[in-house]
Amino acid sequence: MGSSRARDPAPPEPKATPMSGSRIPGLVLPTVFLLAVVVGAFWYWRHRGDD
């Protein structure tokens, strides 16, 4: 019934690797979006009184 073997330890943590190209869009796109929101808010703030 019971296994005489001890439970397998957790797999080792993955080693740190240099940033791969596939991660770049995941970092750049939110940054660009945030920058666009900031620029848009600044533009709105500057032109809110224009008629």
Summary of the structure (lengths in Angstrom):
residues: 51
radius of gyration: 25.1
end to end distance: 82.4
largest distance: 82.4
contacts: 53
relative contact order: 0.07
helix: 53%
strand: 0%
